[in-house]
Amino acid sequence: MSTFILGISAYYHDSAAAIICNGEIIAAAHEERFTREKHDASFPENAVRFVLKEAGIEFKDLAAVAFYDKPYIKFEHLLETYHSFAPKGLVSFLSAVPMWIKEKLFMKKMLKDEFKKFGNNKIPILFPEHHLSHAASAFYPSPFEEAAILTIDGVGEWATTTIAHGKENRITIIKELRFPHSIGLLYSAFTYYLGFKVNSGEYKLMGLAPYGNPESPQTKEYKEKILRELVDIREDGSILLNMKYFKYAIDLKMTNNGKWTQLFGIPPRNAESDITQEYMNMALAIQQVTEEIVIKLAKTAKELTNSDYLVMAGGVALNCVANGKLLETGLFKDIWIQPASGDAGGALGAAYLGWYLWKGEPRNVSGNIDEMRGAFLGPEYDDKNILGVIKKYNGKYTYYENFDDLTKIIAAKLAEGNVVGWFQGKMEFGPRALGNRSILGDSRNPEMQKKMNLKIKYREGFRPFAPSVLEEDIQEYFILDRPSPYMLLVVPVKNERLKSLPDGYEKMDLYQRLYHLRSDIPSITHIDYSARVQSVNEKANPKYWSLINEFKNQTGYGLLVNTSFNVRGEPMVCTPDDAYRCFMRTEMDYLVMGNFLLEKAQQEKLVNDSDWKQEFKLD
């Protein structure tokens, strides 16, 4: 008999739905991909409808619905926090509490009201804790029978960091760090101060950090001030924040800007303004501090569990640089990180807890392969769907019966310096494009990073791009001895591929350094000679693998630039319609959807496209 459990995350950011059957993942998707509203926090109605359809069932057939956190405990956290900081935060308190009493405190009723849209609201609703959902999303689909579990994010109900132990079908929470002391919120505070948006700009801070000068007295001074005034890091990796410098517990702001300006000697940066060296050095300082904390926590997890393996989830687990440094320590034989480590992944973890904790079912581990199916868990579209969209826009296309013929043409186009939108199969679950909703370019081309940032993605020019490399060729290019299928590790580019730096390099401005030719694969070699690697396995994604392999046949290089198929401020494309409109509104040269090839020069301009955002804003 089949038992279906639906997992949901909602009402904070990155709403999502996931469904499992007898412990196996069937489908999962972010709500933002359907609504086109980035980081959509609403109830994931569209995602729920999709995963039910993919499972071939109706809502009434579910055994249970699992929500990814406990609203009552979160409300307790809200009340106790305001009480602790009173009378500060009164205005914020008076605005927040009515919303909670009206909506979130009665979460069960809210959810049942939403379930009426599906014709039934009598399904049991489970409420596992937030960090337990994260832990479950990391451990249960991992290839390990037993592992230490580290979850780090902003805040759940009370917990901000937890160390747990997973064994067979059980997860035991061993230690937790509680609000307001939070590694995720510390990093987000610097994200905010550096002029980026909290809960989405942390990637930008991580990408900016390598532009900081590690030998600069200013960088060392910033780090010293962070450790002296802002955060007390204990040997076990737990932290205490000096709340005089932070406002997130009592206000809608992250930092006490006056105190930060006095401490660091520079004001908060305005979004879209020039990024001076001081802010780059500040980004590097907090990145270094974060790496130290993560490694200390991992050591503690090792000591407490005596495990050879580690799994990770939570927003901070998406800090690929820290993950790479952790891997370098050799603390664990292997590390597995949930590709949807943020709140969206909590939906999957909640569903798993329904199966293993609520139902008490045994867990069978398959061995070296994880259970995420490459993270290809979203919608897919056949030739009929794709052709319908092309005809809707009067598009000009060529259809290839033989996919190998298509890969030969696209590999050649990429080698000529063209940028290609690549739309295939099931959409990815998680924030990374892994070869099904991707924009591709030639990593050897020194102009490719600039072109893709400014003319395709419409985003800051300093942002790095990741390589997709044939799994069997990883060690040809990178110092990495294992696969990295989910683009969650930043590692060094091999020394043989690097080029020397010019005199006075550290004193050059950001873009002079950025556009210096650093290696023979410059478009994916970051300023510090690193790369965020995605390895491509032939069995996991045969079409993408065949394209890269054909590119290797033609050029000798088994890797491509891979970035998500979207522009700044917009979610990754989901449908062929999304893909075509994105293709037409950017300077992409070619679009491949399934076996269809479209060339930009042959297409008619889109008109009356009222859904498209003409002004791209920082997300």
RARA-V647341 format. One record per residue. N is the residue number from 1. PHI is phi in degrees with one decimal (NA if undefined). OMEGA is omega in radians with two decimals (* if undefined). NEAR is the number of other C-alpha atoms within 12 Angstrom. Layout:
# RARA-V647341
n: [N & N]
phi: [PHI & PHI]
omega: [OMEGA & OMEGA]
near: [NEAR & NEAR]
This chain:
# RARA-V647341
n: [1 & 2 & 3 & 4 & 5 & 6 & 7 & 8 & 9 & 10 & 11 & 12 & 13 & 14 & 15 & 16 & 17 & 18 & 19 & 20 & 21 & 22 & 23 & 24 & 25 & 26 & 27 & 28 & 29 & 30 & 31 & 32 & 33 & 34 & 35 & 36 & 37 & 38 & 39 & 40 & 41 & 42 & 43 & 44 & 45 & 46 & 47 & 48 & 49 & 50 & 51 & 52 & 53 & 54 & 55 & 56 & 57 & 58 & 59 & 60 & 61 & 62 & 63 & 64 & 65 & 66 & 67 & 68 & 69 & 70 & 71 & 72 & 73 & 74 & 75 & 76 & 77 & 78 & 79 & 80 & 81 & 82 & 83 & 84 & 85 & 86 & 87 & 88 & 89 & 90 & 91 & 92 & 93 & 94 & 95 & 96 & 97 & 98 & 99 & 100 & 101 & 102 & 103 & 104 & 105 & 106 & 107 & 108 & 109 & 110 & 111 & 112 & 113 & 114 & 115 & 116 & 117 & 118 & 119 & 120 & 121 & 122 & 123 & 124 & 125 & 126 & 127 & 128 & 129 & 130 & 131 & 132 & 133 & 134 & 135 & 136 & 137 & 138 & 139 & 140 & 141 & 142 & 143 & 144 & 145 & 146 & 147 & 148 & 149 & 150 & 151 & 152 & 153 & 154 & 155 & 156 & 157 & 158 & 159 & 160 & 161 & 162 & 163 & 164 & 165 & 166 & 167 & 168 & 169 & 170 & 171 & 172 & 173 & 174 & 175 & 176 & 177 & 178 & 179 & 180 & 181 & 182 & 183 & 184 & 185 & 186 & 187 & 188 & 189 & 190 & 191 & 192 & 193 & 194 & 195 & 196 & 197 & 198 & 199 & 200 & 201 & 202 & 203 & 204 & 205 & 206 & 207 & 208 & 209 & 210 & 211 & 212 & 213 & 214 & 215 & 216 & 217 & 218 & 219 & 220 & 221 & 222 & 223 & 224 & 225 & 226 & 227 & 228 & 229 & 230 & 231 & 232 & 233 & 234 & 235 & 236 & 237 & 238 & 239 & 240 & 241 & 242 & 243 & 244 & 245 & 246 & 247 & 248 & 249 & 250 & 251 & 252 & 253 & 254 & 255 & 256 & 257 & 258 & 259 & 260 & 261 & 262 & 263 & 264 & 265 & 266 & 267 & 268 & 269 & 270 & 271 & 272 & 273 & 274 & 275 & 276 & 277 & 278 & 279 & 280 & 281 & 282 & 283 & 284 & 285 & 286 & 287 & 288 & 289 & 290 & 291 & 292 & 293 & 294 & 295 & 296 & 297 & 298 & 299 & 300 & 301 & 302 & 303 & 304 & 305 & 306 & 307 & 308 & 309 & 310 & 311 & 312 & 313 & 314 & 315 & 316 & 317 & 318 & 319 & 320 & 321 & 322 & 323 & 324 & 325 & 326 & 327 & 328 & 329 & 330 & 331 & 332 & 333 & 334 & 335 & 336 & 337 & 338 & 339 & 340 & 341 & 342 & 343 & 344 & 345 & 346 & 347 & 348 & 349 & 350 & 351 & 352 & 353 & 354 & 355 & 356 & 357 & 358 & 359 & 360 & 361 & 362 & 363 & 364 & 365 & 366 & 367 & 368 & 369 & 370 & 371 & 372 & 373 & 374 & 375 & 376 & 377 & 378 & 379 & 380 & 381 & 382 & 383 & 384 & 385 & 386 & 387 & 388 & 389 & 390 & 391 & 392 & 393 & 394 & 395 & 396 & 397 & 398 & 399 & 400 & 401 & 402 & 403 & 404 & 405 & 406 & 407 & 408 & 409 & 410 & 411 & 412 & 413 & 414 & 415 & 416 & 417 & 418 & 419 & 420 & 421 & 422 & 423 & 424 & 425 & 426 & 427 & 428 & 429 & 430 & 431 & 432 & 433 & 434 & 435 & 436 & 437 & 438 & 439 & 440 & 441 & 442 & 443 & 444 & 445 & 446 & 447 & 448 & 449 & 450 & 451 & 452 & 453 & 454 & 455 & 456 & 457 & 458 & 459 & 460 & 461 & 462 & 463 & 464 & 465 & 466 & 467 & 468 & 469 & 470 & 471 & 472 & 473 & 474 & 475 & 476 & 477 & 478 & 479 & 480 & 481 & 482 & 483 & 484 & 485 & 486 & 487 & 488 & 489 & 490 & 491 & 492 & 493 & 494 & 495 & 496 & 497 & 498 & 499 & 500 & 501 & 502 & 503 & 504 & 505 & 506 & 507 & 508 & 509 & 510 & 511 & 512 & 513 & 514 & 515 & 516 & 517 & 518 & 519 & 520 & 521 & 522 & 523 & 524 & 525 & 526 & 527 & 528 & 529 & 530 & 531 & 532 & 533 & 534 & 535 & 536 & 537 & 538 & 539 & 540 & 541 & 542 & 543 & 544 & 545 & 546 & 547 & 548 & 549 & 550 & 551 & 552 & 553 & 554 & 555 & 556 & 557 & 558 & 559 & 560 & 561 & 562 & 563 & 564 & 565 & 566 & 567 & 568 & 569 & 570 & 571 & 572 & 573 & 574 & 575 & 576 & 577 & 578 & 579 & 580 & 581 & 582 & 583 & 584 & 585 & 586 & 587 & 588 & 589 & 590 & 591 & 592 & 593 & 594 & 595 & 596 & 597 & 598 & 599 & 600 & 601 & 602 & 603 & 604 & 605 & 606 & 607 & 608 & 609 & 610 & 611 & 612 & 613 & 614 & 615 & 616 & 617 & 618 & 619]
phi: [NA & -90.8 & -114.7 & -105.4 & -126.9 & -98.6 & -109.3 & -134.8 & -122.0 & -167.3 & 75.6 & -124.2 & -159.1 & 58.3 & -61.1 & -159.7 & -136.0 & -142.7 & -132.3 & -123.7 & -127.8 & 50.9 & 86.4 & -106.0 & -69.1 & -100.9 & -162.6 & -159.7 & -159.0 & -83.4 & -64.4 & -57.8 & -68.5 & -90.6 & -84.1 & 66.7 & -108.0 & -61.0 & 59.3 & -51.2 & -104.3 & -71.8 & -55.1 & -80.5 & -59.8 & -66.7 & -65.5 & -64.0 & -60.3 & -63.8 & -68.2 & -64.3 & -62.6 & -64.5 & -79.8 & 74.8 & -131.3 & -103.8 & -56.8 & -65.1 & -83.0 & -70.2 & -80.7 & -167.2 & -116.6 & -113.9 & -95.3 & -81.2 & -154.1 & -108.1 & -61.2 & -63.7 & -68.7 & -64.5 & -68.0 & -58.8 & -60.1 & -61.3 & -64.5 & -67.8 & -64.9 & -63.8 & -63.6 & -66.1 & -100.9 & -57.1 & -84.5 & -62.3 & 83.3 & -61.4 & -62.5 & -63.2 & -60.6 & -66.9 & -87.4 & -80.6 & -64.3 & -57.5 & -64.2 & -63.9 & -64.7 & -72.9 & -118.4 & -69.6 & -65.7 & -104.7 & -58.8 & -61.1 & -66.4 & -57.7 & -64.9 & -63.7 & -63.8 & -66.2 & -65.8 & -60.4 & -63.0 & -101.9 & 90.4 & -157.8 & -129.3 & -104.6 & -73.3 & -57.3 & -114.1 & -106.0 & -129.0 & -69.7 & -70.2 & -54.7 & -72.8 & -68.0 & -62.7 & -60.0 & -60.4 & -65.2 & -65.3 & -85.8 & -83.0 & -62.8 & -85.3 & -70.6 & -84.5 & -103.8 & -72.6 & -146.2 & -164.1 & -73.0 & -124.1 & -122.4 & -120.4 & -136.7 & -150.0 & -72.3 & -163.1 & -100.1 & -79.2 & -117.5 & -68.3 & -116.8 & -147.2 & -134.7 & -112.4 & -136.5 & -128.3 & -106.6 & -148.2 & 53.7 & -103.9 & -109.7 & -126.5 & -115.6 & -76.1 & -101.4 & -141.6 & -143.7 & -103.8 & -114.7 & -55.0 & -89.9 & -84.8 & -145.0 & -67.5 & -61.9 & -74.1 & -62.5 & -65.4 & -67.2 & -63.3 & -71.0 & -56.7 & -64.1 & -67.1 & -85.8 & 90.3 & -108.7 & -83.7 & -63.4 & 74.5 & -147.6 & -88.8 & -61.0 & -61.0 & -69.7 & -59.9 & -62.4 & -72.1 & -79.0 & -52.8 & -63.2 & -77.1 & -68.6 & -94.3 & -66.3 & -91.9 & -69.9 & -57.0 & -66.8 & -60.1 & -65.3 & -67.4 & -61.1 & -63.0 & -61.8 & -69.0 & -59.8 & -73.6 & -84.5 & -108.5 & -96.0 & -141.3 & -104.3 & -97.9 & -88.2 & -61.9 & -82.9 & 93.0 & -70.1 & -132.7 & -124.6 & -95.0 & -82.5 & -70.6 & -63.6 & -96.1 & -125.0 & -119.1 & -66.5 & -77.8 & -130.5 & -146.9 & -88.9 & -101.8 & -84.3 & -126.3 & -83.7 & -60.7 & -61.6 & -68.2 & -65.6 & -62.9 & -66.1 & -72.8 & -96.0 & 81.5 & -134.6 & -76.9 & -61.4 & -77.6 & -79.4 & -56.9 & 77.2 & -77.3 & -59.3 & -99.8 & -87.0 & -59.7 & -58.2 & -72.2 & -64.3 & -65.9 & -65.1 & -60.6 & -65.7 & -62.0 & -73.8 & -65.0 & -63.2 & -63.4 & -61.6 & -61.3 & -60.5 & -64.7 & -61.1 & -67.4 & -63.4 & -63.0 & -64.0 & -61.2 & -64.7 & -59.9 & -64.2 & -64.4 & -77.3 & -108.2 & 54.6 & -90.9 & -86.9 & -128.5 & -131.1 & -121.8 & -138.4 & -156.3 & 95.5 & -55.1 & -70.4 & -68.8 & -87.3 & -78.6 & -65.0 & -67.6 & -61.2 & -61.3 & -63.4 & -65.3 & -63.6 & -60.8 & -60.3 & -66.3 & 71.0 & -59.0 & -122.9 & -62.0 & -156.1 & -128.6 & -125.3 & -117.9 & -63.7 & -62.6 & -105.1 & -73.7 & -75.2 & -62.7 & -56.9 & -65.5 & -60.1 & -62.2 & -67.6 & -60.8 & -62.8 & -62.0 & -58.6 & -64.6 & -61.3 & -78.4 & -86.8 & -92.7 & -71.2 & -85.6 & 70.8 & -77.7 & -72.8 & -110.5 & -112.7 & -97.4 & -81.7 & 121.6 & -81.6 & -106.1 & -76.9 & -100.6 & -84.3 & 52.9 & 73.3 & 70.3 & -89.3 & -124.0 & -100.3 & -66.3 & -132.5 & -133.0 & -87.3 & -58.0 & -62.5 & -61.3 & -63.9 & -64.5 & -59.9 & -67.9 & -58.6 & -68.1 & -56.4 & -98.9 & 54.5 & -75.8 & -103.4 & -146.7 & -124.7 & -106.1 & -112.2 & -64.2 & -101.7 & -64.2 & -62.5 & -63.3 & -65.0 & -63.3 & -62.1 & -67.3 & -68.8 & -58.5 & -66.1 & -63.7 & -63.6 & -63.6 & -81.7 & 100.1 & -81.3 & -107.3 & -123.6 & -82.1 & -124.5 & -125.3 & -143.9 & 54.0 & -79.4 & -66.2 & -72.2 & -102.0 & 113.6 & -79.3 & -98.0 & -82.0 & -119.8 & 114.8 & -113.3 & -131.4 & -124.1 & -111.8 & -119.3 & -151.6 & -90.1 & -67.7 & -79.7 & -80.0 & -66.7 & -94.1 & -67.5 & -61.3 & -61.8 & -61.8 & -70.4 & -69.1 & -89.5 & -110.3 & -112.8 & -88.0 & 53.8 & -132.5 & -56.8 & -66.4 & -79.6 & -67.0 & -80.7 & -116.7 & -102.5 & -94.3 & -102.5 & -123.5 & -54.5 & -54.4 & -73.6 & -108.7 & -50.6 & -76.8 & -71.7 & -123.2 & -131.2 & -88.0 & -155.8 & -107.4 & -153.5 & -64.8 & -139.6 & -70.3 & -109.8 & 59.7 & -117.8 & -130.1 & -99.2 & -135.0 & -71.9 & -74.0 & -60.7 & -58.2 & -62.5 & -95.3 & -87.3 & -114.1 & -70.7 & -90.0 & -76.4 & -60.5 & 74.7 & -57.5 & -64.7 & -92.2 & -69.0 & -74.7 & -54.4 & -77.3 & -64.1 & -68.6 & -59.0 & -92.6 & -72.0 & -73.2 & -95.8 & -160.0 & -83.2 & -127.6 & -65.4 & -75.0 & -121.2 & -96.7 & -72.8 & -60.0 & -101.9 & 66.6 & -113.4 & -151.6 & -94.1 & -88.4 & -116.9 & -91.5 & -113.4 & -96.5 & -61.8 & -75.8 & -71.7 & -146.0 & -62.4 & -69.0 & -65.9 & -60.0 & -66.0 & -64.9 & -64.5 & -64.4 & -67.5 & -61.7 & -64.5 & -58.8 & -85.7 & -119.7 & 88.7 & -115.5 & -94.4 & -155.5 & -134.5 & -73.8 & -131.8 & -131.8 & -66.9 & -80.2 & -171.3 & -115.8 & -56.0 & 86.5 & -121.7 & -66.8 & -56.5 & -63.7 & -113.9 & -102.6 & -58.8 & -63.5 & -56.9 & -65.0 & -64.5 & -66.6 & -64.3 & -56.0 & -75.5 & -95.9 & -124.9 & -100.1 & -61.0 & -92.6 & -138.0 & -130.5 & -114.3 & -125.5 & 61.0 & -101.3 & -95.3 & -117.6 & -123.2 & -105.1 & -56.3 & -61.9 & -94.1 & -90.1 & -82.1 & -66.5 & -74.3 & -129.3 & 53.4 & -91.1 & -69.2 & -76.4 & -78.1 & -84.8 & -71.7 & -100.2 & -90.2 & -111.9 & -62.7 & -87.1]
omega: [-3.11 & 3.09 & -3.12 & 3.09 & -3.14 & 3.05 & -3.10 & 2.87 & -3.06 & 2.95 & 3.00 & 2.92 & 3.13 & 3.06 & -3.10 & 3.03 & 3.10 & 3.12 & 3.06 & 3.08 & -3.13 & 3.08 & -3.12 & 3.11 & 3.09 & -3.08 & 3.08 & -3.12 & 3.04 & 3.09 & -3.11 & -3.09 & 3.14 & -3.08 & -3.08 & 3.08 & -3.01 & -3.11 & -3.11 & -3.09 & -3.05 & 3.06 & -2.99 & -3.08 & -3.12 & 3.13 & 3.11 & 3.13 & 3.13 & -3.05 & 3.07 & 3.12 & -3.14 & 3.12 & 3.13 & -3.11 & 3.00 & -3.10 & -3.09 & -3.13 & -3.12 & 3.03 & -3.13 & 2.95 & -3.13 & 3.09 & -2.84 & 3.00 & -3.07 & -3.07 & -3.10 & 3.13 & 3.10 & 3.11 & 3.06 & 3.11 & 3.13 & -3.10 & -3.10 & 3.12 & 3.14 & 3.10 & -3.11 & -3.06 & -3.12 & 0.09 & 3.10 & 3.07 & -3.10 & -3.13 & 3.11 & 3.13 & -3.09 & 3.10 & -3.06 & -3.00 & 3.10 & 3.12 & 3.14 & -3.11 & -3.11 & -2.98 & -2.87 & 3.11 & 3.14 & -3.07 & -3.10 & 3.11 & 3.11 & -3.12 & 3.14 & 3.07 & 3.09 & -3.10 & 3.12 & 3.11 & -3.11 & 3.02 & -3.12 & 3.09 & -3.13 & 3.12 & 3.07 & 3.12 & 3.14 & -3.13 & 3.05 & 3.13 & -3.05 & -3.08 & 3.03 & 3.07 & 3.08 & -3.12 & 3.14 & 3.14 & 3.14 & -3.01 & -2.97 & 3.10 & -3.12 & 3.14 & -3.03 & 3.06 & -3.10 & -3.10 & 2.89 & -3.11 & 3.13 & 3.08 & -3.09 & 3.06 & 3.12 & 3.07 & 3.00 & 3.00 & 3.00 & -3.03 & 3.03 & 3.07 & 3.05 & 2.95 & -3.11 & 3.10 & 3.08 & 3.10 & -3.08 & -3.13 & -3.05 & 2.99 & 3.13 & 3.07 & -3.07 & -3.11 & 3.04 & 3.02 & -3.00 & 3.04 & 0.16 & -3.08 & -2.94 & 3.08 & 3.13 & -3.13 & 3.02 & 3.14 & 3.13 & 3.09 & 3.08 & 3.04 & 3.14 & -3.08 & 3.14 & 3.00 & 3.11 & -3.07 & 3.12 & 3.14 & 2.99 & -3.09 & -3.14 & 3.07 & -3.10 & 3.08 & 3.14 & 3.12 & -3.14 & -3.02 & -3.12 & 3.09 & 3.03 & -3.13 & -3.09 & 3.14 & -3.10 & 3.03 & -3.13 & 3.11 & 3.14 & 3.11 & 3.11 & -3.13 & 3.13 & -3.14 & 3.07 & -3.08 & -3.12 & -2.98 & -2.99 & -3.00 & 3.04 & -3.10 & 3.12 & -3.07 & -3.13 & 3.14 & 3.05 & -3.08 & 2.95 & 3.10 & 3.05 & -2.96 & 3.03 & -3.08 & -3.06 & -3.11 & -3.01 & -3.13 & -3.01 & -3.00 & 3.10 & 3.11 & -3.13 & -2.95 & 2.94 & -2.96 & 3.12 & -3.14 & 3.11 & 3.14 & 3.11 & -3.10 & -3.01 & 3.10 & 3.06 & -3.13 & 3.04 & -3.13 & 3.06 & 3.11 & 3.11 & 3.11 & 3.11 & 3.12 & -3.13 & -3.05 & 3.14 & -3.12 & 3.06 & 3.13 & 3.09 & 3.10 & 3.13 & -3.11 & -3.11 & 3.06 & 3.11 & 3.11 & 3.14 & 3.12 & 3.12 & -3.12 & -3.10 & -3.13 & 3.09 & 3.10 & 3.13 & 3.08 & 3.12 & 3.10 & 3.11 & -3.12 & -3.06 & -3.06 & -3.04 & -3.10 & 3.05 & -3.03 & 3.13 & 2.97 & -3.05 & 3.01 & -3.01 & -3.04 & -3.12 & 3.08 & 3.05 & 3.05 & -2.99 & 3.13 & 3.10 & 3.12 & 3.12 & 3.12 & 3.11 & 3.11 & -3.13 & -3.09 & -3.10 & 3.14 & -3.09 & 3.07 & 3.12 & 3.13 & 3.06 & -3.07 & 3.12 & -3.11 & 3.01 & -3.01 & -3.13 & -3.05 & 3.11 & 3.14 & 3.08 & 3.09 & 3.13 & 3.12 & 3.13 & 3.12 & 3.10 & -3.13 & 3.05 & -3.12 & -3.02 & -3.09 & -3.10 & -3.13 & 3.11 & -3.08 & 3.11 & -3.14 & 3.07 & -3.11 & -3.03 & 3.12 & -3.04 & -3.07 & 3.11 & -3.04 & -3.04 & 3.13 & 3.11 & -3.03 & 3.09 & -2.96 & -3.05 & -3.10 & 2.98 & -3.00 & -3.09 & -3.10 & -3.12 & 3.11 & -3.09 & -3.12 & 3.10 & 3.12 & -3.14 & 3.14 & 3.11 & -3.12 & -3.12 & -3.09 & 3.09 & -3.01 & 2.93 & 3.12 & -3.11 & 3.08 & -3.10 & -3.08 & 3.12 & 3.08 & 3.12 & -3.13 & 3.11 & 3.14 & -3.09 & 3.08 & 3.12 & 3.12 & 3.10 & -3.13 & 3.11 & 3.11 & 3.12 & 3.07 & -2.99 & 2.93 & -3.00 & -3.02 & -3.05 & 2.88 & -3.07 & 3.10 & -3.13 & 2.98 & -3.02 & -3.03 & -3.04 & 2.94 & -3.02 & 3.06 & 3.07 & 3.05 & -2.96 & 2.92 & -2.95 & 3.06 & -3.11 & -3.10 & -3.13 & -3.01 & -3.08 & 3.14 & -2.96 & -3.14 & -3.14 & -3.12 & -3.06 & 3.11 & -2.96 & -3.04 & -3.13 & -3.06 & -3.09 & -3.10 & -3.09 & -3.07 & -3.09 & -3.02 & -3.12 & 3.04 & -3.08 & 3.03 & 2.85 & -3.05 & 3.03 & -3.07 & -3.10 & -3.10 & -3.06 & -3.02 & 2.99 & -2.99 & -2.95 & 3.07 & -3.08 & -3.02 & -3.12 & 3.10 & 3.05 & -2.95 & -3.00 & 3.05 & -3.06 & 3.11 & 2.96 & -3.09 & 3.14 & 2.93 & -3.08 & -3.06 & -3.10 & -3.08 & -3.03 & 3.06 & -3.06 & 3.13 & 3.09 & 3.07 & 3.11 & -3.07 & -3.07 & -3.12 & 3.09 & 3.09 & -3.00 & -3.01 & 3.01 & 3.11 & -3.09 & -3.02 & 3.00 & -3.11 & -2.99 & -3.09 & 3.07 & 3.00 & -2.92 & -3.04 & 3.07 & 3.10 & -3.09 & -3.01 & -3.14 & 3.12 & 3.12 & 3.08 & 3.09 & -2.87 & 2.88 & 3.06 & -3.08 & -3.11 & -3.06 & -3.12 & -3.09 & -3.13 & -3.01 & -3.12 & 3.14 & 3.11 & -3.09 & 3.09 & -3.12 & 3.13 & 3.10 & 3.07 & 3.08 & 3.12 & -3.07 & -3.01 & -3.04 & -3.11 & -3.10 & 3.10 & 3.14 & 2.92 & 3.13 & 3.02 & -3.06 & -3.10 & 3.10 & 2.98 & -3.10 & 3.12 & -3.10 & 3.05 & 3.02 & -3.12 & 3.13 & -3.01 & 3.01 & 3.10 & 3.07 & -3.07 & -3.11 & -3.11 & 3.09 & 3.09 & -3.06 & -3.10 & 3.10 & 3.13 & 2.96 & -3.09 & -3.09 & 3.05 & 3.05 & 3.03 & -3.02 & 3.12 & 3.13 & 3.08 & 3.11 & 3.10 & -3.07 & -3.05 & -3.09 & -3.02 & 3.01 & 3.14 & 3.07 & 3.06 & 3.09 & 3.14 & -2.99 & -3.12 & -3.05 & 3.10 & -3.11 & -3.12 & -3.14 & -3.09 & 3.07 & 3.09 & *]
near: [7 & 16 & 28 & 37 & 49 & 55 & 54 & 55 & 49 & 41 & 29 & 28 & 27 & 40 & 43 & 53 & 53 & 56 & 50 & 44 & 33 & 28 & 36 & 33 & 39 & 38 & 43 & 50 & 51 & 54 & 44 & 34 & 41 & 33 & 29 & 27 & 25 & 29 & 37 & 32 & 27 & 29 & 36 & 41 & 34 & 31 & 40 & 42 & 33 & 34 & 40 & 34 & 21 & 27 & 31 & 20 & 25 & 25 & 32 & 24 & 26 & 35 & 30 & 34 & 45 & 43 & 47 & 47 & 41 & 32 & 34 & 25 & 22 & 28 & 28 & 22 & 25 & 35 & 28 & 20 & 29 & 27 & 17 & 18 & 23 & 17 & 14 & 19 & 25 & 21 & 16 & 25 & 27 & 19 & 16 & 24 & 23 & 16 & 18 & 24 & 21 & 14 & 20 & 27 & 25 & 19 & 30 & 26 & 18 & 25 & 35 & 22 & 19 & 24 & 30 & 17 & 20 & 23 & 15 & 20 & 23 & 22 & 25 & 25 & 31 & 34 & 36 & 38 & 33 & 48 & 50 & 53 & 50 & 56 & 54 & 52 & 49 & 50 & 48 & 53 & 48 & 42 & 31 & 35 & 30 & 34 & 42 & 49 & 55 & 55 & 53 & 50 & 44 & 40 & 40 & 43 & 34 & 33 & 35 & 37 & 47 & 45 & 43 & 42 & 40 & 39 & 30 & 25 & 31 & 30 & 36 & 27 & 29 & 24 & 26 & 33 & 34 & 28 & 35 & 38 & 34 & 43 & 45 & 42 & 40 & 43 & 48 & 39 & 41 & 50 & 39 & 36 & 38 & 43 & 32 & 35 & 29 & 33 & 35 & 31 & 32 & 38 & 36 & 38 & 44 & 42 & 36 & 42 & 41 & 39 & 42 & 39 & 33 & 26 & 17 & 21 & 16 & 25 & 31 & 25 & 25 & 36 & 31 & 22 & 24 & 34 & 26 & 17 & 24 & 34 & 32 & 25 & 28 & 19 & 17 & 24 & 33 & 35 & 34 & 28 & 33 & 26 & 29 & 24 & 29 & 34 & 31 & 35 & 39 & 33 & 24 & 20 & 23 & 34 & 35 & 28 & 26 & 18 & 22 & 32 & 18 & 15 & 23 & 30 & 18 & 23 & 24 & 31 & 27 & 19 & 21 & 18 & 14 & 19 & 30 & 25 & 29 & 32 & 38 & 38 & 37 & 47 & 45 & 41 & 39 & 45 & 44 & 33 & 35 & 43 & 32 & 30 & 37 & 44 & 35 & 28 & 39 & 46 & 32 & 32 & 38 & 30 & 22 & 24 & 28 & 22 & 28 & 27 & 35 & 48 & 49 & 54 & 52 & 46 & 46 & 45 & 47 & 40 & 41 & 41 & 39 & 35 & 42 & 36 & 30 & 36 & 34 & 24 & 20 & 20 & 26 & 27 & 22 & 30 & 41 & 48 & 52 & 53 & 48 & 47 & 43 & 50 & 55 & 50 & 54 & 55 & 58 & 61 & 56 & 48 & 54 & 54 & 50 & 44 & 39 & 35 & 28 & 24 & 22 & 17 & 21 & 20 & 30 & 22 & 22 & 16 & 13 & 15 & 20 & 31 & 34 & 39 & 29 & 40 & 41 & 34 & 39 & 46 & 39 & 29 & 25 & 20 & 22 & 16 & 19 & 33 & 28 & 20 & 25 & 34 & 18 & 17 & 24 & 18 & 29 & 24 & 28 & 23 & 21 & 21 & 14 & 15 & 24 & 22 & 20 & 30 & 34 & 24 & 29 & 42 & 39 & 26 & 30 & 39 & 33 & 22 & 28 & 32 & 44 & 49 & 51 & 48 & 47 & 41 & 34 & 36 & 40 & 39 & 48 & 49 & 40 & 41 & 45 & 50 & 51 & 47 & 47 & 45 & 51 & 52 & 49 & 45 & 47 & 32 & 31 & 25 & 28 & 42 & 46 & 31 & 34 & 45 & 31 & 22 & 24 & 37 & 40 & 30 & 29 & 38 & 32 & 36 & 39 & 43 & 46 & 47 & 53 & 52 & 46 & 39 & 34 & 26 & 30 & 32 & 26 & 23 & 39 & 40 & 28 & 30 & 25 & 28 & 30 & 42 & 39 & 41 & 42 & 43 & 39 & 39 & 39 & 32 & 34 & 24 & 21 & 18 & 23 & 24 & 20 & 15 & 21 & 14 & 9 & 10 & 22 & 26 & 19 & 20 & 22 & 30 & 25 & 21 & 28 & 35 & 30 & 31 & 31 & 34 & 32 & 26 & 42 & 39 & 46 & 50 & 45 & 39 & 38 & 34 & 36 & 37 & 45 & 47 & 48 & 43 & 42 & 39 & 31 & 21 & 16 & 28 & 28 & 24 & 31 & 45 & 33 & 30 & 43 & 45 & 32 & 32 & 37 & 27 & 18 & 22 & 22 & 19 & 31 & 36 & 48 & 52 & 51 & 44 & 45 & 41 & 46 & 44 & 42 & 33 & 29 & 35 & 35 & 43 & 47 & 43 & 36 & 41 & 29 & 34 & 42 & 48 & 38 & 43 & 43 & 34 & 30 & 34 & 27 & 41 & 34 & 40 & 48 & 48 & 48 & 37 & 31 & 38 & 36 & 37 & 29 & 29 & 17 & 17 & 24 & 22 & 19 & 22 & 13 & 11 & 17 & 9 & 18 & 25 & 18 & 18 & 15 & 22 & 19 & 24 & 27]
